[in-house]
């Protein structure tokens, strides 16, 4: 079975967050028609972010599910009944974002080449994926005893394997640029300002999830517990500071964003508590018949990741 390095689990933060003029609602039509060099870079980068943030398109997961549940049927190893294949709706939309970004200036070598290869892989995978989707959805495999499925399966597997690799490489480029940009903006922002609190939230949000990597992988916090706790505390401070700065001009503050921050913090602190009191270890030692279908640690990891992505989505949509 084909195994590829995992793709990004998290959303990337759009540059609109940085309150640059390219994201200012008050930008004039003339400015929009003729963006500055800085604005042009922001607009191009955000097209790449839009492609990366289409979370429904985890092609590695789709390929693994096909290999586990559908391929054996066409290989004659299981009954050909009630097969399923994910409709490739997102492939075209992702390709549009990638192609648009690639055509824009300025050049971004760290993203342009991975983006081009990702687009090419999508172009190869989409037609055969669409063919397989229609074939399985109509249950034509019951009419031809799987003949067409067996015929197109090699091309499907080959194109999806290439797509998984291309997607992972593109995400690596996005993540590297995202991290470098956020760190630079945070360090450059003047302390005590709205921008400093805003960028601090993003910086420590990502730092905390880095420290929780072992939890997401099912291994626990390990020696990262102190780093995770510190990053959560710093994130908390930045989130409350951000809300306070917003309230200086708007008495309602930013309750929607703060609520999502609290959800993330709550889950993170539950993870620390359950690590310290040994609950995860106790659960793992339980006889199998007494274990939950999904362990508490797995549930907490999924909740942490979901709350993280909810937080990034709120930042990207500028809910305040």
Residue, then its C-alpha position, 0 to 999 in steps of 0.5 A: x500500500x502506498x504511504x505518503x508523508x502526512x499533509x498539514x492538519x491545520x489551517x493556515x492564517x491569511x495575510x488579511x489578518x495583518x491589517x495590511x492595506x490590501x485587506x482594508x475595506x476602505x481601499x479605493x477602487x483605484x488602489x484595488x486596480x493598481x495594488x502596491x508591491x506589498x498589496x500584490x504579494x498579500x493578494x497572491x499569498x492569500x490565493x495560495x492560502x485559499x487553496x491550502x485551507x480547503x480542508x475537505x480535500x485530504x487526498x491522502x485520507x481519500x486514497x487510504x480509504x479507497x485502498x482499504x475499502x474499495x480496491x479489495x472489491x475490484x481486486x476480487x478480495x471482497x464482495x462488490x457491494x455498496x462501494x463508496x467513492x468521494x466526489x472530487x468537487x474540491x479538485x477543480x476549485x483548488x486548481x483554480x486558486x493555484x493557477x490564479x496565484x501562479x499567474x500573479x506577481x511577484x514571484x514566490x519560488x517557495x510556493x510557485x513551483x510546489x503550487x504548479x506541481x500540485x495543479x498538474x497533479x490535480x489535472x491528472x487526478x480529476x478526470x479519472x476520479x470523476x469517472x470512478x465517482x460516477x461509476x460507483x455512484x451509479x452502481x454500474x459495477x453491479x451491471x458489468x461485474x466491476x469491469x470498468x472499475x478494474x480497468x481504470x483503477x491503475x490510473x486512479x491509484x497512480x494519479x492519486x499517489x502523485x496527488x498526495x505527494x504534491x499536496x504534501x509538498x505544497x503544504x510544507x511550503x505554505x507552512x514554512x512561509x506561514x511560520x516565517x511571516x507570523x514570527x516576523x510580524x509579531x516581532x515587528x509589531x509594537x507592544x501594547x498595540x492591537x496588531x501586537x496582540x493579534x499577531x501574538x495570538x497567532x504566534x502562540x497558537x501555533x507554538x502551542x499546537x507544535x508542543x501538542x504534536x505528541x498528543x495529536x500523534x497519540x503519544x502524549x505530551x512527553x517532555x513538551x508539557x511545560x512548553x505547551x502550558x507556557x504557550x497556552x498561557x501566552x496565547x491566553x494573555x494575547x487573546x485577552x489583550x486583543x479583546x481589551x484593545x478592541x473594547x477601547x473603540x467598541x464596547x462589545x469587544x470581540x466575544x465571538x473570537x474570545x469564545x473560540x479562544x476559550x474553547x481551545x484553551x479549555x481543551x488544552x488545559x484538560x489535556x495537561x490535567x489528564x496528563x498530570x493525573x495519569x488518566x491517559x495512562x490509566x485508560x490505556x492499561x484498561x482491559x480492552x473490553x472496558x476501553x472506549x471505542x475512542x480513547x479520551x486522549x484521542x477525543x481530546x486531540x481531535x477536539x484540540x485540533x478542531x478548536x485550533x482550526x476554528x480559531x484560525x477560521x475566526x482570525x481569517x474571517x476577521x470576526x471583530 
